[in-house]
Amino acid sequence: MPGNNNAANSGNVWKPMLICPHKELGEGLTVLWLEAEQTGSITASHEYPSALAFHELVASQAPNLCFLDVGSNPEKAMDLLGQMRTLGLPVVALHTHNEPELILNCLRHGSAEFLYLPFSSDQFSLTLERILKRAQSVPRSGGQVFAFMRGKAGCGSTTIACNIAFQIQALKFERVLLADLDPLTGTIAFLLKLNSNYSFVHALANSSRLDEALWKGMVTPSRGVDVLLSPEMPVDMVYEPEDLAAMVNYWRQVYDFVILDTPGPQRDWGLSLARLCDEIVLLATNELPAIHATQNTLACLDHNGISRSKVKLVINRFNADLGLTGDAVESALDLKVFHQLPSDYEGVQKALMEGKPVPAGTKVGKGILELAEKLTGRKGQPRRQSLFGGLFSAFE
């Protein structure tokens, strides 16, 4: 987490970003920063960036603190505040004078602190100390969040998400969450034959008060993995970004790995999930229509400021005889292929019809294990087929 100069000596360093069209405010803040002998240099923008430019700036600079001029254009500033709160980025609002109504509005939109002219060094140091103390008071387990997303419908993202969750758990990660966050067509309950009175909608509604007891009642255990289901009936998502951010942050604290089955980024819900996760696992096949659709999905991510460095492209059901080669896929999408999974349609469908998992000894099962190892950085130990045969590749 970020910290002041003392905190920096113990390994915490600020990486500040300044968004400030007002010249006097910007110069005053820069002087304060230098006087406080902070170690990180300020990345400054002298105008309010567009949503795309803002997310590109965040992706390239990875700031952990933002100073924001909220007086030059309050409407644009409030929009940026909302985006920063979704990203969990602490914000110090800046203004030329003490304006109680604006201060309250900033706090409602997620500002951590508020500074106004004339600035003082003591006030500035106390502000940084409060932000650091607030950040350190929130326990974090370092859990990693993967959003599995389809480049085109039918590419198998839900199938692979299910399998990866169980395979990661088998790699000796005890705390794994599989969450079906598709509000319209979620199918994990059907695939895993699970039932629950609760869904992610209930978790979202209670995000501000989630604790161990409440959360335990919302998830459904399945073979060592906690599963959060989608609602039985399709719902149109109406939500507050801060509630979604709070829910995802809670999962980070509780789990080693969080596997999200998400819709595409064409709607706000899927786009918000893409921004909040650590990495996007984008599923496609090597068929030409799927590649075309995946181009559109990537263009949508690009347009909304989500860096391609965050995307891991997985080609599912790969068959060089019936589609593009790996090199051709990379050329068409301008993105390296992270992993390929082989095609075994008949074997998988047979297992589904019989209600049995696909054996781990099959090519698909081995491919999913390799993908889990790549994502987690942990190698699995060889196991006897009788113990784990087919447990981790039940669906495709």
C-alpha positions in Angstrom: 0.0 0.0 0.0 1.1 3.7 -0.4 2.6 5.5 2.5 4.3 8.7 3.7 8.1 9.1 3.9 8.4 7.0 7.1 6.2 4.4 5.5 8.3 4.4 2.4 11.3 3.4 4.5 9.5 0.2 5.4 8.7 -0.6 1.8 5.7 1.6 1.1 6.0 4.2 -1.6 3.4 6.7 -3.0 2.8 6.8 -6.7 0.7 9.9 -7.0 -1.4 11.3 -9.9 -2.5 14.9 -10.1 -5.5 15.9 -12.2 -5.7 19.7 -11.9 -6.7 22.2 -14.5 -6.4 25.0 -11.9 -2.9 26.4 -12.2 -2.6 27.8 -8.6 -3.9 24.5 -7.0 -1.5 22.4 -9.1 1.5 24.5 -8.3 0.6 24.6 -4.6 0.2 20.9 -4.3 3.5 20.3 -6.1 5.3 22.6 -3.7 3.7 20.7 -0.7 4.8 17.4 -2.2 8.4 18.5 -2.5 8.5 20.1 1.0 7.2 16.8 2.4 10.2 15.0 0.9 8.1 12.3 -0.6 9.9 9.7 -2.7 7.4 9.2 -5.6 7.2 11.7 -8.5 3.8 13.1 -9.4 2.2 12.2 -12.7 0.3 15.4 -13.7 -2.6 16.1 -16.0 -3.6 19.7 -16.5 -7.0 18.8 -17.9 -9.8 16.4 -17.0 -9.1 13.3 -19.1 -11.8 11.3 -20.9 -12.8 7.9 -19.5 -10.5 6.2 -22.1 -7.6 8.5 -21.4 -8.0 8.1 -17.6 -8.0 4.4 -17.7 -5.0 4.4 -20.1 -3.2 6.7 -17.6 -4.0 4.4 -14.7 -2.9 1.3 -16.7 0.4 2.9 -17.7 1.3 4.7 -14.4 -0.4 2.4 -11.8 -1.0 5.2 -9.3 -1.9 4.5 -5.7 -3.0 8.0 -4.8 -4.8 10.8 -6.7 -5.1 14.5 -6.1 -8.1 15.9 -8.0 -9.2 19.4 -8.7 -13.0 19.3 -8.0 -13.7 23.0 -8.4 -12.8 23.8 -12.0 -15.5 21.5 -13.4 -17.4 19.8 -10.6 -19.5 17.6 -13.0 -16.4 16.1 -14.7 -14.7 15.8 -11.3 -17.5 13.8 -9.9 -17.5 11.4 -12.8 -13.8 10.8 -12.3 -14.3 10.3 -8.6 -16.8 7.6 -9.3 -14.3 5.8 -11.6 -11.6 6.1 -9.0 -13.8 4.7 -6.3 -14.6 1.7 -8.6 -10.8 1.1 -8.9 -10.2 1.5 -5.2 -8.0 4.5 -5.8 -7.8 6.9 -2.7 -8.5 10.5 -3.7 -7.7 13.8 -2.1 -10.1 16.4 -3.5 -8.6 19.9 -4.1 -10.4 23.3 -4.1 -9.6 26.9 -3.9 -11.7 27.5 -0.8 -13.7 25.9 1.9 -17.1 25.0 0.4 -19.1 22.7 2.8 -21.6 21.5 0.2 -18.9 20.6 -2.3 -16.9 18.8 0.4 -19.9 16.7 1.4 -20.6 15.9 -2.3 -17.0 14.8 -2.8 -17.2 12.5 0.3 -20.4 11.0 -1.0 -18.7 10.2 -4.4 -15.7 8.5 -2.7 -13.1 11.2 -1.8 -10.9 10.1 1.1 -9.8 13.7 2.0 -10.3 17.3 1.1 -7.7 20.1 0.9 -8.3 23.8 0.1 -6.2 26.9 -0.2 -4.1 28.1 1.5 -2.3 24.7 1.9 -0.2 24.0 4.9 2.6 21.4 5.3 1.2 20.1 8.6 -2.3 19.7 7.1 -0.8 17.9 4.1 1.2 15.5 6.3 -1.8 14.6 8.4 -3.8 14.0 5.3 -1.3 11.4 4.0 -1.1 9.8 7.4 -4.8 9.3 7.6 -5.0 7.8 4.2 -2.2 5.4 5.0 -3.7 4.4 8.3 -7.1 3.8 6.7 -5.5 1.6 4.0 -3.5 -0.4 6.5 -6.6 -1.0 8.7 -8.1 -3.2 5.9 -6.7 -6.7 5.9 -5.7 -8.1 2.5 -4.9 -11.7 1.8 -3.4 -10.9 -1.7 -6.1 -12.9 -3.4 -6.0 -12.8 -7.2 -9.1 -12.2 -9.3 -9.5 -13.7 -12.8 -12.5 -12.7 -15.0 -13.3 -15.4 -17.6 -14.9 -13.7 -20.5 -16.1 -15.0 -23.9 -14.9 -13.5 -27.1 -18.0 -15.0 -28.7 -21.0 -16.8 -27.3 -20.4 -20.6 -27.2 -16.6 -20.4 -26.9 -16.8 -22.3 -23.6 -15.8 -19.6 -21.1 -18.2 -21.0 -18.4 -17.0 -24.5 -18.9 -13.4 -23.6 -18.6 -14.0 -21.3 -15.6 -15.7 -24.2 -13.7 -12.8 -26.6 -14.5 -10.1 -24.1 -13.6 -11.6 -23.4 -10.2 -11.5 -27.1 -9.3 -8.1 -27.5 -10.8 -6.7 -24.5 -8.9 -8.1 -26.0 -5.6 -6.4 -29.3 -6.5 -3.0 -27.4 -6.7 -3.2 -27.0 -2.9 -4.9 -23.6 -2.8 -7.4 -24.1 -0.1 -9.4 -20.9 -0.6 -11.0 -20.7 -4.1 -14.2 -19.0 -5.1 -16.1 -19.7 -8.3 -18.7 -16.9 -9.0 -21.3 -17.0 -11.7 -21.8 -13.2 -12.4 -23.8 -13.6 -15.6 -27.2 -12.0 -14.7 -28.9 -13.2 -17.9 -27.6 -16.6 -18.9 -25.6 -17.9 -16.0 -25.4 -21.8 -16.2 -22.9 -22.8 -13.5 -25.8 -24.0 -11.2 -27.0 -26.3 -14.0 -23.5 -27.6 -14.9 -22.6 -28.4 -11.3 -26.1 -29.5 -10.3 -26.2 -27.0 -7.4 -29.1 -25.2 -5.8 -29.1 -22.2 -3.5 -31.6 -19.7 -2.1 -28.9 -17.0 -2.6 -27.1 -15.5 -5.6 -24.6 -12.8 -6.3 -27.4 -10.3 -6.3 -27.9 -10.9 -2.6 -24.1 -10.6 -2.0 -24.1 -7.3 -3.9 -27.0 -5.9 -1.9 -25.1 -6.7 1.3 -21.6 -5.8 0.1 -21.1 -3.2 2.8 -21.7 -5.6 5.7 -20.3 -8.9 4.4 -18.6 -10.9 7.1 -17.7 -14.6 7.6 -21.1 -15.6 9.0 -23.2 -13.9 6.3 -20.9 -14.9 3.5 -20.9 -18.6 4.5 -24.7 -18.7 4.1 -24.5 -17.3 0.5 -22.0 -19.7 -1.1 -22.5 -23.3 -1.9 -19.5 -25.6 -1.3 -18.7 -28.0 -4.2 -15.7 -30.3 -4.0 -13.7 -28.0 -1.9 -14.6 -24.8 -3.9 -17.0 -22.1 -2.7 -19.5 -21.4 -5.5 -21.6 -18.3 -5.8 -24.5 -18.8 -8.2 -26.4 -16.5 -10.5 -30.1 -15.8 -9.9 -32.5 -18.4 -11.2 -34.4 -15.8 -13.2 -32.6 -13.3 -15.4 -32.2 -9.8 -14.0 -31.3 -6.4 -15.4 -28.3 -5.2 -13.4 -28.9 -1.9 -11.5 -26.1 -1.4 -9.1 -23.8 1.1 -7.4 -20.1 0.8 -8.6 -18.9 1.2 -5.0 -21.0 -1.8 -3.9 -19.5 -4.0 -6.6 -16.0 -2.8 -5.7 -16.7 -3.6 -2.0 -17.8 -7.1 -2.9 -14.8 -7.9 -5.0 -12.5 -6.4 -2.4 -14.1 -8.7 0.3 -13.4 -11.7 -1.9 -9.7 -10.6 -2.2 -9.4 -10.7 1.5 -11.0 -14.1 1.9 -9.7 -16.2 -1.0 -6.4 -17.1 -2.6 -8.0 -17.2 -6.1 -11.3 -15.8 -7.3 -12.7 -17.2 -10.6 -15.4 -15.0 -12.1 -17.6 -16.2 -15.0 -18.6 -12.9 -16.6 -20.5 -11.6 -19.6 -18.8 -9.6 -22.2 -17.7 -5.9 -21.8 -20.5 -4.6 -24.1 -22.6 -3.6 -21.1 -21.6 -1.6 -17.9 -21.8 -4.7 -15.7 -19.3 -6.8 -17.6 -17.1 -3.7 -18.2 -17.0 -2.9 -14.4 -16.0 -6.5 -13.7 -13.2 -6.3 -16.3 -11.9 -3.2 -14.6 -12.0 -4.7 -11.1 -10.3 -8.0 -11.9 -6.5 -8.5 -12.0 -6.5 -10.4 -15.2 -9.0 -11.2 -18.0 -9.0 -14.8 -19.4 -10.6 -14.3 -22.8 -11.9 -17.4 -24.4 -12.2 -17.9 -28.2 -12.1 -20.7 -30.7 -10.0 -20.6 -33.9 -13.0 -20.5 -36.2 -13.3 -17.4 -38.3 -16.6 -16.1 -36.9 -15.3 -16.5 -33.4 -12.2 -14.6 -34.2 -14.2 -11.8 -35.8 -16.4 -11.5 -32.7 -13.4 -11.6 -30.4 -11.9 -8.7 -32.4 -15.0 -6.7 -31.5 -14.7 -7.7 -27.8 -11.1 -6.6 -27.7 -12.0 -3.3 -29.5 -14.6 -2.7 -26.7 -12.0 -3.3 -24.0 -9.6 -1.0 -25.8 -12.2 1.8 -26.2 -12.9 1.7 -22.5 -9.3 2.0 -21.5 -8.6 -1.6 -20.4 -5.0 -2.5 -21.4 -4.4 -5.6 -23.5 -1.6 -6.4 -21.1 -4.4 -7.5 -18.7 -5.8 -9.9 -21.2 -4.8 -13.6 -21.5 -6.1 -15.1 -24.7 -7.1 -18.8 -24.5 -8.1 -20.7 -27.6 -10.6 -23.4 -26.7 -11.4 -26.5 -28.8 -8.4 -25.8 -31.0 -8.4 -27.7 -34.3 -5.9 -26.6 -36.9 -7.7 -28.6 -39.6 -11.0 -26.7 -39.2 -9.8 -23.1 -38.4 -7.0 -20.6 -38.2 -3.5 -21.6 -37.0 -2.2 -20.1 -33.8 0.0 -17.6 -35.7 -3.0 -16.5 -37.8 -5.1 -16.0 -34.6 -2.4 -13.9 -33.1 -2.0 -11.8 -36.2 -5.8 -11.3 -36.5 -6.2 -10.3 -32.9 -2.9 -8.5 -32.4 -2.6 -10.5 -29.2 -0.4 -13.4 -28.1 -2.1 -16.7 -27.5 -1.6 -17.6 -23.8 -2.8 -21.2 -24.0 -4.5 -23.6 -26.3 -7.0 -26.3 -25.3 -7.6 -29.2 -27.7 -11.0 -30.2 -29.2 -12.7 -33.4 -27.9 -16.4 -32.6 -28.5 -17.7 -36.2 -28.5 -15.9 -37.2 -25.3 -17.0 -34.2 -23.5 -20.6 -34.5 -24.6 -20.7 -38.2 -23.6 -19.5 -37.3 -20.1 -22.1 -34.6 -19.9 -24.9 -36.9 -20.9 -23.8 -39.4 -18.3 -23.5 -36.8 -15.7 -19.8 -37.7 -15.2 -16.7 -35.5 -15.4 -14.3 -35.8 -18.3 -11.3 -37.9 -17.2 -8.3 -35.9 -16.2 -6.1 -38.2 -18.3 -7.7 -36.9 -21.5 -6.1 -34.2 -23.6 -8.7 -31.7 -22.5 -8.1 -32.5 -18.8 -4.3 -32.2 -19.2 -4.7 -28.9 -21.1 -6.8 -27.4 -18.3 -4.3 -28.5 -15.7 -1.5 -26.8 -17.7 -3.7 -23.6 -17.9 -4.2 -23.6 -14.1 -0.5 -24.0 -13.6 0.2 -21.1 -15.9 -2.3 -18.8 -14.1 -1.2 -19.7 -10.6 2.5 -20.3 -11.1 2.3 -23.5 -9.2 3.1 -26.9 -10.7 0.8 -29.9 -9.8 2.2 -33.1 -8.5 1.6 -36.3 -10.5 -1.5 -38.1 -9.1 -2.9 -41.5 -9.6 -5.8 -41.6 -12.1 -8.0 -43.5 -9.6 -7.8 -40.5 -7.1 -8.5 -37.6 -9.4 -9.5 -39.0 -12.8 -11.7 -36.5 -14.5 -12.4 -34.4 -11.5 -11.2 -31.2 -13.0 -12.5 -31.2 -16.5 -16.1 -32.0 -16.1 -17.4 -29.6 -18.8 -16.4 -28.0 -22.0 
